[in-house]
Amino acid sequence: MAKRLKVRAISESEKQELERLSRSRTAPQRQVERAKIVLGWLAGETAEAIAEHVGCSTATVYNQAKAFNARGMVWTFGVFSRAAARR
């Protein structure tokens, strides 16, 4: 049985921004992937289905969902860096 992980509740404006990012052809690949992962969770998809749709591993899906829960939209746009996390 697949693990269940909930993504935090998001506002309508956050959802619209995620949807815009998920369709973008000019945004960095990482941002598009992150948006698709979060939208998949919100739609109730399993980690396996999201991973197949996005083209990544299930571990990546879980890690990205956890990061979104912890950091929110800042994480999506890549503003949060590993160096900042160590400070």
C-alpha positions as CSV (number, residue, x, y, z in Angstrom):
1,M,0.0,0.0,0.0
2,A,1.2,3.5,-0.9
3,K,2.2,5.9,1.8
4,R,-0.1,8.9,2.3
5,L,1.3,12.3,2.6
6,K,-0.9,15.4,2.7
7,V,0.1,18.7,1.1
8,R,-0.8,21.7,3.1
9,A,-3.9,23.7,2.1
10,I,-3.2,26.4,-0.5
11,S,-5.0,29.6,-1.4
12,E,-6.7,30.1,-4.8
13,S,-4.0,32.5,-5.9
14,E,-1.3,29.9,-5.0
15,K,-3.2,27.2,-7.0
16,Q,-3.5,29.5,-10.0
17,E,0.3,30.2,-9.8
18,L,1.1,26.5,-9.6
19,E,-1.2,25.8,-12.6
20,R,0.5,28.6,-14.6
21,L,3.9,27.2,-13.7
22,S,3.0,23.7,-14.6
23,R,2.1,24.8,-18.1
24,S,5.1,27.1,-18.6
25,R,7.5,26.5,-21.4
26,T,9.9,29.2,-20.3
27,A,10.2,28.6,-16.5
28,P,13.0,26.5,-15.2
29,Q,12.4,22.7,-15.4
30,R,12.7,22.4,-11.7
31,Q,9.9,24.9,-11.0
32,V,7.6,23.2,-13.6
33,E,8.3,19.8,-12.0
34,R,7.6,21.1,-8.5
35,A,4.3,22.6,-9.5
36,K,3.2,19.4,-11.2
37,I,4.1,17.4,-8.1
38,V,2.1,19.7,-5.8
39,L,-0.9,19.8,-8.1
40,G,-0.9,16.0,-8.4
41,W,-1.0,15.7,-4.6
42,L,-3.8,18.2,-4.4
43,A,-5.7,16.2,-7.1
44,G,-5.4,13.1,-4.9
45,E,-3.0,11.2,-7.1
46,T,-0.7,8.6,-5.6
47,A,3.1,9.3,-5.5
48,E,3.6,6.5,-8.1
49,A,1.1,8.1,-10.5
50,I,2.7,11.6,-10.0
51,A,6.2,10.2,-10.5
52,E,5.1,8.5,-13.8
53,H,3.4,11.7,-15.0
54,V,6.3,14.0,-14.1
55,G,9.1,11.6,-15.0
56,C,10.8,11.4,-11.7
57,S,11.2,8.9,-8.9
58,T,8.6,8.4,-6.1
59,A,11.3,9.5,-3.6
60,T,11.5,12.8,-5.4
61,V,7.8,13.2,-5.2
62,Y,7.8,12.6,-1.4
63,N,10.8,14.9,-0.9
64,Q,9.3,17.7,-3.0
65,A,5.9,17.4,-1.2
66,K,7.6,17.6,2.2
67,A,9.6,20.6,1.1
68,F,6.5,22.4,-0.1
69,N,4.8,21.7,3.2
70,A,7.8,23.1,5.1
71,R,8.5,26.1,2.9
72,G,5.4,26.9,0.7
73,M,5.6,28.9,-2.5
74,V,9.1,30.2,-1.7
75,W,10.3,26.6,-2.3
76,T,8.5,26.4,-5.7
77,F,10.3,29.4,-7.1
78,G,13.7,28.1,-6.0
79,V,14.3,31.2,-3.8
80,F,15.2,28.9,-0.9
81,S,18.7,27.7,-1.3
82,R,20.6,25.0,0.5
83,A,23.1,27.6,1.8
84,A,20.2,29.6,3.3
85,A,19.0,26.4,5.0
86,R,22.3,26.0,6.8
87,R,22.3,29.5,8.3
